[in-house]
Amino acid sequence: MNMIQEKFASLFSNYEVTTQARPDGGILLTLRNSDGKLFKRTISYAQLHAGDQLSWAISAIRRDLAEQASELPPVAMLQSQHRFALPTYHSA
């Protein structure tokens, strides 16, 4: 387990990395950023032991972290635009 945690710690060096063993042979990966925000992801035994699945899981985690960092505005803020009727045209 230590080797797995060290691998994820080197991949996500900007985060505090902890791993916990799961009964199915997988792990619970927890990443904590400098602000204290947590990001948790389970990684199955199959993902840990198949190179292509592990690289896919790492890519998915990186994508999710990038999405979380952008902190998109809430939908309500996007919907607060003024709405008015579209112009109508009449033939002469």
C-alpha positions as CSV (number, residue, x, y, z in Angstrom):
1,M,0.0,0.0,0.0
2,N,2.9,2.4,0.7
3,M,4.1,2.0,-2.9
4,I,0.7,2.9,-4.2
5,Q,0.4,6.0,-2.0
6,E,3.9,7.1,-3.0
7,K,3.0,6.7,-6.7
8,F,-0.1,8.9,-6.3
9,A,1.8,11.4,-4.2
10,S,4.3,11.8,-7.0
11,L,1.5,12.2,-9.6
12,F,-0.4,14.7,-7.6
13,S,2.4,16.6,-5.9
14,N,0.3,19.8,-5.3
15,Y,-2.0,17.8,-3.0
16,E,-1.7,15.9,0.3
17,V,-2.4,12.3,-0.7
18,T,-3.8,9.6,1.5
19,T,-5.0,6.1,0.5
20,Q,-7.1,3.6,2.4
21,A,-7.5,-0.1,1.5
22,R,-10.9,-1.2,0.5
23,P,-12.3,-4.8,1.1
24,D,-12.5,-5.5,-2.6
25,G,-8.8,-4.9,-3.1
26,G,-9.1,-1.4,-4.4
27,I,-8.3,1.9,-2.6
28,L,-10.0,5.1,-1.6
29,L,-7.8,7.9,-2.8
30,T,-8.1,11.3,-0.9
31,L,-6.5,14.4,-2.2
32,R,-6.5,17.6,-0.1
33,N,-5.5,20.9,-1.6
34,S,-3.8,23.9,0.3
35,D,-7.3,25.4,1.0
36,G,-8.4,22.2,2.7
37,K,-10.8,21.1,0.1
38,L,-11.1,17.3,-0.3
39,F,-11.4,15.2,-3.4
40,K,-12.1,11.5,-3.0
41,R,-12.1,8.8,-5.7
42,T,-12.3,5.0,-5.4
43,I,-10.0,3.0,-7.6
44,S,-10.9,-0.6,-8.1
45,Y,-8.5,-3.6,-7.9
46,A,-8.8,-4.0,-11.7
47,Q,-7.9,-0.4,-12.3
48,L,-4.9,-0.6,-10.0
49,H,-3.5,-3.7,-11.7
50,A,-4.1,-2.9,-15.4
51,G,-1.9,-0.3,-16.9
52,D,-4.4,1.1,-19.4
53,Q,-7.2,1.3,-16.8
54,L,-4.9,3.0,-14.3
55,S,-3.8,5.6,-16.8
56,W,-7.5,6.2,-17.7
57,A,-8.4,6.6,-14.0
58,I,-5.5,9.1,-13.5
59,S,-6.6,11.1,-16.5
60,A,-10.2,11.2,-15.2
61,I,-9.0,12.4,-11.8
62,R,-6.9,15.1,-13.4
63,R,-9.9,16.2,-15.6
64,D,-12.1,16.3,-12.5
65,L,-9.6,18.3,-10.5
66,A,-9.2,20.8,-13.4
67,E,-13.0,21.2,-13.6
68,Q,-13.3,21.7,-9.9
69,A,-10.6,24.3,-9.9
70,S,-12.4,26.4,-12.5
71,E,-15.3,26.9,-10.1
72,L,-17.9,27.6,-12.8
73,P,-20.7,30.1,-11.8
74,P,-23.9,28.7,-10.5
75,V,-26.6,28.1,-13.1
76,A,-28.9,30.7,-11.4
77,M,-26.2,33.4,-12.2
78,L,-26.3,32.4,-15.8
79,Q,-30.1,32.5,-16.0
80,S,-30.4,36.0,-14.5
81,Q,-30.0,37.7,-17.9
82,H,-32.8,40.0,-19.0
83,R,-35.2,38.4,-21.4
84,F,-37.3,40.3,-23.9
85,A,-39.3,39.4,-27.0
86,L,-37.6,38.8,-30.3
87,P,-38.4,41.2,-33.1
88,T,-41.1,40.2,-35.5
89,Y,-41.0,40.9,-39.2
90,H,-44.0,41.5,-41.5
91,S,-44.0,41.2,-45.2
92,A,-45.2,44.2,-47.2
